[in-house]
Amino acid sequence: MSIGHLLRALSVVGLVACAHDPSSPASGQRPALTALPRALTPSEHSVLDAANAFSFSLWRTINQSASGSNVFVSPLSVSFALGMALNGANGPTFDEMRSALQLGTAPLASIDSGYKSLIALLGSLDPSTKMLIANAIFYRSGFPFNQSFLNDAATWFGAEVSPENFTDVARTVDAVNGWASTKTNGKIPKVIDGYDDSMVMFLLDAIYFKGSWRDRFDAADTRPDVFHAEDGDQTRPLMHRQGVISYAESSSFQAVDLPYGDSAFTMTVILPKPGNSVESVAAGLTPDAWHSLGESLRTRLVDLTLPKVTLSWKRNLIPDMQGLGMKLAFTDRADFTRMATSQQLLISLLQQNTFVAIDEEGTEAAAVTTVGVTATAAPAVTTVHVDRPFIFVIRERLSGTVLFMGKIVSLP
């Protein structure tokens, strides 16, 4: 199903003067979180801003080559994985990676500190929502990696660092895939099939999210309906509920913001208005546009129809990162001498596997980014009916961190 189709399956209704505040807890509900537990440090702000800028840059690059296709990516996971690798880069290779990750001229110490704090913050905000960020390095036992690089991965990214017998391909593949499966609750059971003799390291980042809607959909109200996919109409289960929901619109789209748990995390669903393609709206998602959307959200009484979606997605991200200016790292001119001084290294694999399931209870989403390092040798009602291609973004609302970004052009 295309994002446009998915967005059309969403119906929204308008603001009521007497509507209750959705942040007010219903009976038995925990109060909604309204602020971060503490102020962010300058390094946290820097990494957070960079991570979001990178999210929209990578999103735009992917969508340019994925027109008419479903997309579900976690730019944040890519940022964490390449952030680990950044600690091993030097010279122009370091500069290109730092620039592509939108980190400007920030010193490495500040970057590492910001990543560490952001990982800790996101994992501790909402006890009613499961949010796990995990990192790991599997490396060829006996290969002369600098211990300082391995120590940095453990210190700043909490990485599990494991030497492996890379000559036993089957066993190492099982170890890497087993880690990915465990960290994603079995939703991403495999990220690699094998490798050749030149492979010396895998750096992995996993993000796992499972949240229950603060206001759930009643399964009794889910029924088959038409989703207008880009490749033809489809009949699929569409969920429905009516209530006071945060809503925004522009000349080209409608949007609703659906909170999970204590409302630190939300899903923003963006439905292009008739006459506007999902691709044009996707291309217009920039940091400024995203900020404006968030600022314009207001509560309205909404009659919402939203498709149930289960999607697995996989992509080689090397061309995308090359398009963002990270080029040397993938060539034999790469400088990873802070990773290993006695061997020429390059990144030969940059891949992301993702999974998302949206249903009446909530959302389960997972991403694993794999970096392979090679040695060379009622009242007024506004209706949003998401029955055509659409975009959705899972975010941490209080800090503004974008976790996942999706585009549905046809229903799986």
N, C-alpha and C positions, 0 to 999 in steps of 0.2 A: 504494500500500500504506500502511496506517495505521501509526503508530508502535507501537501495540499489536501489530499483526500482525508488524511487523519484530522487535519485542522477543521475540515468541514463537519466532521462528526461531532463537533463541539457546539452546544447551544447555550447562549448566555442571556440572562434577563436583567432589566435595569434597576436603578436605585430607588429605594423607598425612603421617604423622609423619616419614617418611624422605624427603619430597620435597626436591628441590634448590631453592636460592634462585634465582628467575627473574632476579635482577640479575646472577647469575654468567654470564659469557659462555660460549656454546657454542664449539666449535672454530671458529676463524677469525672469531669475532664480537668486535667492539670492546666494552670494558667499559661497563657502563651508567653514565650520569651519575647522581650521587647528591646533588649540590649545585650551586647557582648559582656562577658563577665569582667572584662578589664579593657582598658584602652590599648590599642595596638601600638607597638613600638615602631620607630621609623623604619627599621629593617623589615618588619612584618608588613608595613604599608607598602614598601618598595616591592617586595616579592609578590604580594597580593595584587597590586596594580599591574605588575609585569605578567603574572599568571593570567589575569583576565584579558590583558591586551593580546597576549599570545593566543588565548582561547579563540578570540574573534579573528585573528590573523590566520590561524590554522583552519578554522571553520570556513573562512572565505576561500582559502586555497583548495580545500577538499571539495567544496561545492562547485567550484569552477570546472572540475573534471568529473563530477558525479551528478550532473544534471539528469533529472528523471529517475534517480535512484534513491533508495532509502539510505540514510546516514545515521549512525549513532556513535559518537566519539567522545572520549574524555581527554580534552587537551591538557587538563591538570595532571593526569597520569603521565602523559608524554613529557610535561615540564619536569615532574619529579624524576623520571628515569634519565632524561638528558641532564638534569641538574646534578645527578650523581656522576655521570660521565664527564661533566664540566670540570670536576675536580681533578681529572686526569689529563686535561687538555692544556696546551701551552701556545704562546705566540699567536699568530693569525688564526689558528684553529680555535683557540679559546675565544678570541675576539668575535669570530663569526658565530659561534654557538651562543655566546652571551647576547649578541645583538639579535639573533633569530628568536631567542627566548624572551625578547623585549626587556632585558635587564639593564639596558643602557650601559653606563660606565661604572656600575656599582662594584666595589671590591669583593673578591671571592668570600672573604670572611663574613661580610654583611649578607651576601647572598645565602651562604650556608646557614647562618643564624636565622634568617627569615624563613627558609624552607623548614627548618626544624620546628620553629614556633608554630608555623601554619599547620603542619602535620598534627602537632599536639592539640592545637585549638580545635580543628575540625573533628577530631575524634572524641572530644570531651563535651561538646556543646549541649547535646540533647540526649539524655539517658533513655528516652522513649523511642529513639531511632537508632538503628545500627549503622555506624559509619566507621569503616576500617580502612586504613591506609597502611600498606606493608611494602617493604623493599627487600631485595635480596641480590646477592652476587654469587654466582656459581663460576669458579674459575679452574683452569687446568692445573692440577696439582704439580708443583715443581716449577711452574713457569715463573720467571723472575719479576713478578709484579712488585711495585714499591709498597712496602708495608704501610707507609703513610697514606697512600691512596685508599687502601682497604680500611684503614682505621677511620679515615674521614667519612666513608660510606656508612660505617657503623655509628659513628658519633653524631653526624648531622642528619642522617636519613633513617636511623634505626635499622639499617640493613643487616639481615642475616648473611654472614659471609662464610661460604662453604667451599673448600677445595674438593675437586672431584677428579676421578680417573677418567679423563676425556677419551682415552683409548677404548674404554668400554662405552660405546655410543649409546647402546640400549639403556644401560643403567643411568647414565647422565640425563638422557632424554626423559626417563621416568622420574628422576629427581626434580627436574625443572617443571615438567607438567604436573607432577604431584603437588609441588608448592603452589602453582597457579590455581589448581583445583581446590586445594584446601583454603586458600585465602579468598576465594570467590564463592565459597559454599557450594562447590561443584558446578557452578554455572559456566565456568570456562575450564573445561577439563584438559584441554590441550592447546599449547601455543607453539610447539615445535615438533617436527616429525623426525628430524635428524640434522646432521651437520657434517662438514668435511674436516680434513686433518688440520686445516689452518685456523679453525675456531679455537679461541683460548679463553673466552669469557662470555657469560650472559649476565646482563644487568636487568633486573625486573622490577617493575612497580605494579602493584595491584590496588585497586580501589573497589570496595564492596559497600553498597548502600542498600538498606532495606528499611522502608518507612511506611507506616500505616497512615492513611489520610486522617487528618484531624476530624473531618466530617466525611464519613464513608458513603459510598454508593450502596443502595439496597439491591442485592442480586435479583430480587423479584421484579425490579424495574428495568433490568437488562433484557433487551429483545433484539431480534434480527432487524436490521434496517439497511438502507442503501448508503454505501460510502462511494463517493464519486472519484475514484482513482484516475490518475492521468492516463492509464491504459484501458479504461473502461469501468463501468459501474460494478461494484462488488456488494454482495449481501454478507454482512458480518455482524457479530454481537456489538451493540452500542449501549453503553451505560448511561444512566440518567439520574440526576438529582436536582433539586431546586433549593436554593438557600442564598444567604448573603455571602457574596464572594468578592474578592478584590478584582477590579476590572479596569481596563484601560483600552483606549482605541486611538487610532490615528486615521489619516486619510486612506491608508492602505491596509490596515489590519485591525482586528479586535484581539484582546488578550485577557486571559484570566490567570490568577495566581492561586494555586491550590496548596495549602500548607499540610505538612506531615507532623505527627506527634505534637511536640510543644511549639511548633511553627518556626523553629530555627531554619529548617530546610523546607523548600517549597518547589513545586513544579510550575513553571510559567508556560502556558500553552498559547501560541501565537497563530491566529487564523487569518490568512489573507482575505480581504474583502473581494467580492466578485469583481472581476476585471483586473485583479492583481495576481500574478503568478506566485507560487510558493518560491520559485527560484529567485525572483526579483526581491521578495521580502527577505529571503535568506541572505542575499548579497548585501542588503542594506543593514544587516545586524553588525554594528560597529560598537566599540565601547561607549561612545557618546549616545548613540541611539538606545543602547541597553540601559544606560543611566537614565535617560529621559523617560523610557518606558516605566522603570521602577518608580520614578518620582511622580508619575501621573496616575498610578494605581489608586483607585478609590472604591469603597464598598458599594455594591449594588445588589439588588435581588436578582439572582441569575437562574435561569432555567438551562441547565448544562447537559449536553449530550456529548459523550466522549467515547471513542472506540477502545475496546480492549486490545492490547498489542503485546505480542511476544516476538522479539527480534534478536537474532545473533548477527554480528557484523565483524568483518576482518579487513584490514587494509595495510598494505606496504606504505609506510610514511616517508620513505627516503625521497621520492620526487617532490612531495609536499614541502619537506624541510629544505630541499635544495631551492625550491621556489621562494622560500623565505630568507635565503641568503646563506644557509649553512651548507657549504659545498666541500670545503677542504676535508672535513671529518670523514667523508666517504671515499677519499682517494688515497693513493699511495704517497701523497704529499702531506697527509695528516700528521700533526704533531701531538702525540699523546705521551710525551716523555715524562710527564708527572704521574702517569699510570705505570709505565715501565721504561727505564732509561736505556736498556740494552737491546730492545726489540722495536721494530717498526710496526705500529698498530694502526688499524683503521676500523671504522664502524661499517660492517657489511650487512647488518640486519637491523631494521627499525620497523617494528610491526605492532599493531594494536588489535587485540581481540576484545569485543564487547558483547554484552547481553543486557536486555531490558525486558521486563514484564510489567505491564500496567493492567490492573484489574480493580474490582470493587473494593478490595481491602487496602490497596496502596500500590507501591512500586518497589520492585527489586531490580537493581542495576549493578553491573560489574564491568570492570575494564582491567586488562593486563597489557602493559606496554613492555615489549621485549627488545632489548638492545644487544645485538651480537657483535662482539669485538673479535676481529680477525688479525692474526699476525701474517704479514706478507712474507716472505719471503712475502408580578400582579400589579400592582401599581404599574408605572411605566416600565416596560420590559424591553431590555436589549437582548436580542437573540444571537447567539454564536453557535452555529451548527457545524461541528467539525466532521464534515462528510466529504472532505476533499484534502489534498495535500496540505500538511501543516508542519510546524516547527515546535519543538519543546526543549526547555532548558531546565535542568535540575541544579539548584543553587543552594548555597547556605546564605540565608537572607540577611543575617545581621552583619556579617563581614563583607557580603557581596560576592563571595567566591563562587565561580562557575565550576560545577563538578562534571556535568555531562551536557552535551548538546545533540539534539536529534532532528532529523528531517524524515518524514514519512510521505512517500509519494504513492505507495500502494500497500495494502494490508497483506502481511505475510500469510 
